[in-house]
Amino acid sequence: MILEPRWKSYIIKSGEPVLTPQQCDELIRIGQTEPKIDATIGTDDKNKKVDNSYRKSNISWIPFAKAVPIYQVIRQWMEVTNNNCFGFDTVQLSEQAQYAEYDKDGFYNWHMDSNVEMSAMPTVRKISMTLLLNDPKDFEGGDLELFCGETFDSKKNIMELKRGYAVFFASFLIHRVMPIIKGNRKSLVMWFGGTPLK
């Protein structure tokens, strides 16, 4: 496993594919056959109104039982990344992976994955992962940006990913997906957590 740390920070890119094209295709197939919902912000509240001014994308959830070998591969990558780079304790996979599609004009504004209100999460999210499932030639725009302490419009924020590659980052870092100009961006998002940070 090849890891590429970004600066001296909690941002680690894979230096080789985490998943094969066949595994990416399998996740796309599963993601497209599971029930799709409009993405929302925050906790699962069935009465919550979808606010497309902050996020516009469709998501579905990848059941653990339908992708056991793929979950195992990603968990191994997370463990190596955490052990070699982050050093968080009690980190485990506790949430299903989120399959996300961003069509034209789809985006996700600046946010962080760990909730300030820790009781709102099943565990405290410590590590987030975004993996690109389709070829970046399939869309324009849709850059994943992770705020690295420069300015919000710094080119250093942009995480250029190839198909099957991933970026692992501390869940308390703010990040966004820029609007899609054309095409369709398909990604897999996962979170790893545990007891509160100390």
C-alpha positions in Angstrom: 0.0 0.0 0.0 1.4 3.3 -1.1 0.4 6.4 0.9 1.0 10.0 -0.2 0.8 12.5 2.8 -0.4 16.0 1.9 1.8 18.6 3.7 2.1 18.0 7.4 -1.6 17.4 8.0 -4.3 14.9 8.4 -4.8 14.4 4.6 -3.5 11.2 3.1 -4.0 10.2 -0.6 -3.5 6.6 -1.8 -0.5 6.4 -4.2 -2.1 3.4 -5.9 -5.7 2.3 -6.5 -7.5 1.2 -3.4 -10.1 -0.6 -5.6 -9.9 -2.2 -9.0 -12.1 -1.1 -11.9 -14.2 -4.2 -11.4 -14.7 -3.4 -7.7 -15.7 0.2 -8.7 -18.2 -1.1 -11.2 -19.6 -3.4 -8.6 -20.1 -0.6 -6.1 -21.7 1.6 -8.8 -24.1 -1.3 -9.6 -25.0 -1.8 -6.0 -25.3 1.9 -5.4 -27.7 2.4 -8.3 -29.9 -0.6 -7.3 -30.3 0.5 -3.7 -33.0 3.1 -2.9 -31.8 6.5 -3.9 -32.5 9.6 -1.8 -31.8 13.3 -2.0 -28.8 13.9 0.2 -29.4 15.8 3.4 -27.2 17.4 6.0 -26.9 16.1 9.6 -28.7 13.3 11.3 -31.3 11.0 9.8 -34.5 12.9 10.4 -37.4 11.7 8.2 -39.2 15.0 8.7 -36.2 17.0 7.6 -36.8 19.1 4.5 -34.2 18.7 1.8 -32.2 21.9 1.4 -30.6 22.0 -2.1 -28.9 25.3 -1.4 -26.2 23.6 0.7 -26.0 20.2 -1.0 -27.3 18.8 -4.2 -26.7 15.1 -4.9 -28.3 11.7 -4.8 -27.1 9.0 -2.4 -27.8 5.4 -1.5 -26.2 3.2 1.2 -24.1 0.1 0.4 -25.3 -2.8 2.7 -22.4 -4.5 4.4 -23.6 -8.0 3.3 -23.6 -7.0 -0.4 -19.9 -5.9 -0.5 -18.0 -7.8 2.2 -14.7 -8.2 0.2 -14.7 -4.6 -0.7 -15.4 -3.4 2.8 -12.5 -5.6 4.0 -10.1 -4.0 1.5 -11.0 -0.5 2.5 -10.9 -1.3 6.2 -7.3 -2.6 5.7 -6.3 0.6 3.9 -7.9 2.7 6.7 -6.0 0.7 9.4 -2.6 1.1 7.7 -3.3 4.8 7.1 -4.3 5.3 10.7 -1.4 3.3 12.2 1.2 5.0 9.9 -0.2 8.6 9.8 -3.0 9.5 12.1 -2.6 7.4 15.3 -6.2 7.7 16.4 -7.3 5.1 18.9 -10.4 2.8 18.8 -11.1 3.5 15.2 -13.4 1.0 13.5 -15.9 0.7 10.7 -19.4 1.4 12.1 -21.4 3.0 9.3 -22.4 1.8 5.9 -20.6 3.3 3.0 -22.4 6.1 1.1 -22.7 5.9 -2.7 -23.0 9.5 -4.1 -23.8 10.7 -7.6 -23.4 14.4 -8.5 -25.1 15.4 -11.8 -24.8 18.8 -13.6 -24.9 21.6 -11.0 -24.6 19.1 -8.1 -22.3 20.2 -5.3 -21.7 20.0 -1.5 -20.7 23.2 0.3 -18.0 23.5 2.9 -18.7 21.1 5.8 -17.0 18.7 8.2 -18.0 15.1 8.9 -17.7 15.0 12.7 -20.6 16.6 14.4 -20.0 19.1 17.1 -22.9 17.5 18.9 -21.3 14.0 19.4 -24.4 12.4 20.7 -25.9 12.8 17.2 -23.5 10.3 15.7 -23.4 6.5 16.3 -19.7 6.9 17.1 -17.4 9.9 16.9 -16.2 10.1 13.3 -12.4 10.3 13.3 -11.4 9.3 9.7 -13.3 10.1 6.5 -12.6 8.6 3.1 -13.6 9.6 -0.4 -13.0 7.3 -3.2 -13.6 8.1 -6.9 -15.6 5.3 -8.6 -15.7 6.6 -12.2 -13.1 8.1 -14.5 -12.5 11.8 -14.0 -12.9 12.2 -17.7 -16.6 11.4 -17.2 -17.3 14.9 -15.7 -16.0 18.4 -15.4 -16.0 20.4 -12.2 -16.8 18.4 -9.1 -13.4 18.9 -7.5 -13.0 17.6 -3.9 -11.4 20.3 -1.9 -10.0 19.9 1.6 -9.2 23.1 3.5 -5.4 22.9 4.2 -5.0 26.2 6.1 -4.1 28.4 3.1 -7.2 30.2 1.7 -10.5 28.7 0.7 -9.7 29.2 -3.0 -6.2 27.8 -2.8 -5.3 25.2 -5.5 -3.6 23.2 -2.6 -7.1 22.4 -1.4 -7.9 20.3 -4.6 -7.6 16.5 -4.2 -7.0 15.2 -7.7 -8.2 11.5 -7.7 -8.1 8.9 -10.4 -10.6 6.1 -10.6 -10.3 3.7 -7.7 -8.0 6.1 -5.7 -8.9 7.5 -2.4 -8.1 10.2 0.1 -8.3 9.6 3.8 -8.6 12.6 6.1 -9.4 13.6 9.7 -13.2 14.0 9.9 -12.9 17.4 11.6 -11.3 19.0 8.5 -13.7 21.1 6.4 -14.1 20.1 2.8 -16.5 20.5 -0.2 -17.4 19.1 -3.6 -17.4 21.9 -6.2 -20.3 22.2 -8.7 -20.4 19.8 -11.6 -20.2 21.6 -14.9 -21.1 18.6 -17.0 -21.2 14.8 -16.7 -21.7 12.7 -13.6 -19.4 12.2 -10.7 -19.7 8.9 -8.8 -18.0 8.4 -5.4 -17.9 6.3 -2.3 -17.7 8.0 1.1 -17.0 6.2 4.3 -16.4 7.1 7.9 -14.5 5.4 10.6 -15.0 6.2 14.3 -14.9 5.2 17.9 -14.7 6.7 21.3 -14.2 10.5 21.6 -10.8 11.9 20.6 -8.3 12.4 23.4 
